[in-house]
Amino acid sequence: MGILDAFGSLASAMLAGVVMLGFAILSLFVTVFVVDAAASIAGLNPADGFVVLGATVLAGTAILAGGVGFSRPEEQP
């Protein structure tokens, strides 16, 4: 059963990685919209590159901050 447990853990980790990548892409699109809307409300007209850069920095730091607690290994009983 040790081999099957290892494959199950691998499949679980791969599925979790795909789901988190999907959420990261979705959060980037939402953040681009929010940064663009905030810039237009403030009366600014930045280039598209700066909007994407700002959204990427915000989304990336939010993803890193959310995943910090999961970096510790599980304790074995």
Backbone as CSV, one residue per row, in Angstrom:
resi,resn,N_x,N_y,N_z,CA_x,CA_y,CA_z,C_x,C_y,C_z
1,MET,0.810,-1.205,0.000,0.000,0.000,0.000,0.850,1.266,0.000
2,GLY,2.143,1.155,0.296,3.004,2.331,0.332,3.143,2.991,-1.030
3,ILE,3.208,2.169,-2.085,3.336,2.713,-3.447,2.055,3.449,-3.831
4,LEU,0.905,2.862,-3.505,-0.364,3.510,-3.848,-0.560,4.806,-3.075
5,ASP,-0.098,4.839,-1.835,-0.178,6.085,-1.068,0.701,7.170,-1.685
6,ALA,1.863,6.772,-2.170,2.763,7.748,-2.793,2.153,8.309,-4.078
7,PHE,1.550,7.437,-4.902,0.908,7.932,-6.119,-0.302,8.807,-5.802
8,GLY,-1.031,8.458,-4.749,-2.162,9.288,-4.335,-1.719,10.662,-3.876
9,SER,-0.622,10.702,-3.138,-0.087,11.996,-2.693,0.405,12.821,-3.867
10,LEU,1.048,12.149,-4.830,1.531,12.850,-6.016,0.369,13.414,-6.828
11,ALA,-0.671,12.607,-7.028,-1.838,13.074,-7.779,-2.523,14.222,-7.051
12,SER,-2.605,14.119,-5.737,-3.217,15.185,-4.948,-2.427,16.483,-5.056
13,ALA,-1.109,16.385,-4.992,-0.271,17.580,-5.098,-0.368,18.201,-6.487
14,MET,-0.418,17.365,-7.518,-0.536,17.902,-8.871,-1.885,18.572,-9.093
15,LEU,-2.942,17.969,-8.593,-4.268,18.572,-8.713,-4.337,19.892,-7.957
16,ALA,-3.771,19.925,-6.769,-3.756,21.163,-5.992,-2.951,22.243,-6.705
17,GLY,-1.849,21.862,-7.343,-1.049,22.831,-8.093,-1.798,23.414,-9.272
18,VAL,-2.536,22.571,-9.991,-3.322,23.051,-11.131,-4.433,23.992,-10.663
19,VAL,-5.092,23.633,-9.581,-6.172,24.486,-9.055,-5.612,25.824,-8.587
20,MET,-4.483,25.801,-7.889,-3.895,27.053,-7.413,-3.391,27.917,-8.572
21,LEU,-2.886,27.293,-9.624,-2.479,28.058,-10.802,-3.684,28.724,-11.452
22,GLY,-4.788,28.013,-11.530,-6.019,28.600,-12.059,-6.490,29.782,-11.229
23,PHE,-6.437,29.636,-9.900,-6.829,30.745,-9.034,-5.868,31.925,-9.155
24,ALA,-4.586,31.642,-9.364,-3.608,32.722,-9.526,-3.896,33.511,-10.798
25,ILE,-4.208,32.818,-11.880,-4.528,33.502,-13.133,-5.813,34.306,-12.990
26,LEU,-6.807,33.731,-12.346,-8.066,34.447,-12.124,-7.858,35.683,-11.258
27,SER,-7.056,35.550,-10.208,-6.821,36.702,-9.341,-6.048,37.795,-10.074
28,LEU,-5.163,37.411,-11.005,-4.447,38.423,-11.785,-5.415,39.213,-12.668
29,PHE,-6.347,38.521,-13.332,-7.314,39.222,-14.167,-8.190,40.164,-13.344
30,VAL,-8.631,39.716,-12.190,-9.462,40.560,-11.325,-8.659,41.755,-10.840
31,THR,-7.397,41.532,-10.469,-6.565,42.630,-9.978,-6.257,43.635,-11.077
32,VAL,-6.071,43.172,-12.319,-5.878,44.103,-13.438,-7.101,45.002,-13.581
33,PHE,-8.287,44.421,-13.477,-9.514,45.216,-13.563,-9.587,46.234,-12.431
34,VAL,-9.265,45.818,-11.219,-9.347,46.718,-10.063,-8.323,47.849,-10.183
35,VAL,-7.093,47.534,-10.578,-6.069,48.576,-10.708,-6.435,49.546,-11.822
36,ASP,-6.954,49.039,-12.929,-7.361,49.907,-14.037,-8.521,50.803,-13.628
37,ALA,-9.488,50.234,-12.898,-10.623,51.041,-12.431,-10.173,52.099,-11.432
38,ALA,-9.266,51.745,-10.532,-8.775,52.711,-9.542,-7.989,53.830,-10.218
39,ALA,-7.225,53.498,-11.249,-6.468,54.530,-11.961,-7.408,55.477,-12.701
40,SER,-8.476,54.939,-13.280,-9.407,55.821,-13.987,-10.213,56.683,-13.014
41,ILE,-10.540,56.153,-11.848,-11.241,56.961,-10.836,-10.346,58.102,-10.358
42,ALA,-9.051,57.821,-10.230,-8.112,58.848,-9.780,-7.762,59.841,-10.885
43,GLY,-8.253,59.597,-12.090,-7.987,60.514,-13.183,-6.646,60.271,-13.854
44,LEU,-6.049,59.122,-13.600,-4.762,58.790,-14.207,-4.991,57.981,-15.467
45,ASN,-4.080,58.082,-16.390,-4.152,57.315,-17.621,-2.800,56.628,-17.856
46,PRO,-2.487,55.617,-17.012,-1.178,54.960,-17.166,-1.167,54.046,-18.384
47,ALA,0.020,53.724,-18.839,0.155,52.773,-19.943,-0.281,51.393,-19.463
48,ASP,-0.680,50.555,-20.406,-1.163,49.225,-20.040,-0.097,48.402,-19.324
49,GLY,1.148,48.602,-19.667,2.231,47.862,-19.024,2.326,48.142,-17.539
50,PHE,2.087,49.395,-17.145,2.147,49.729,-15.730,0.957,49.161,-14.970
51,VAL,-0.191,49.095,-15.611,-1.366,48.497,-14.969,-1.130,47.013,-14.725
52,VAL,-0.597,46.329,-15.717,-0.328,44.897,-15.575,0.776,44.669,-14.546
53,LEU,1.794,45.512,-14.534,2.869,45.377,-13.559,2.344,45.556,-12.134
54,GLY,1.529,46.588,-11.927,0.958,46.808,-10.598,0.058,45.664,-10.164
55,ALA,-0.747,45.161,-11.084,-1.635,44.050,-10.762,-0.844,42.783,-10.475
56,THR,0.243,42.560,-11.214,1.065,41.374,-10.987,1.739,41.418,-9.625
57,VAL,2.236,42.573,-9.247,2.871,42.707,-7.930,1.847,42.468,-6.821
58,LEU,0.663,43.059,-6.942,-0.363,42.871,-5.923,-0.841,41.425,-5.847
59,ALA,-1.105,40.809,-6.981,-1.578,39.422,-6.987,-0.487,38.469,-6.505
60,GLY,0.734,38.699,-6.905,1.830,37.833,-6.472,2.073,37.884,-4.978
61,THR,2.055,39.073,-4.411,2.256,39.175,-2.964,1.084,38.580,-2.197
62,ALA,-0.125,38.720,-2.717,-1.277,38.105,-2.054,-1.183,36.578,-2.103
63,ILE,-0.739,36.034,-3.220,-0.590,34.576,-3.336,0.498,34.083,-2.394
64,LEU,1.630,34.784,-2.339,2.710,34.382,-1.439,2.292,34.486,0.020
65,ALA,1.605,35.558,0.366,1.170,35.724,1.755,0.150,34.659,2.148
66,GLY,-0.686,34.251,1.224,-1.670,33.224,1.534,-1.073,31.844,1.664
67,GLY,0.053,31.588,1.013,0.645,30.263,1.049,1.746,30.087,2.070
68,VAL,2.059,31.104,2.856,3.163,31.015,3.805,2.884,29.972,4.885
69,GLY,1.671,29.861,5.350,1.349,28.918,6.417,1.387,27.471,5.989
70,PHE,1.379,27.196,4.684,1.366,25.826,4.205,2.766,25.281,3.933
71,SER,3.801,26.055,4.211,5.150,25.621,3.873,5.744,24.680,4.909
72,ARG,5.131,24.575,6.083,5.661,23.682,7.111,5.234,22.245,6.835
73,PRO,6.131,21.289,7.037,5.734,19.893,6.819,4.770,19.402,7.894
74,GLU,3.981,18.415,7.518,3.041,17.850,8.475,3.781,17.055,9.536
75,GLU,3.243,17.065,10.739,3.848,16.299,11.823,3.368,14.859,11.756
76,GLN,4.303,13.934,11.917,3.951,12.508,11.899,3.585,12.082,13.317
77,PRO,2.488,11.334,13.468,2.111,10.895,14.835,3.032,9.822,15.363
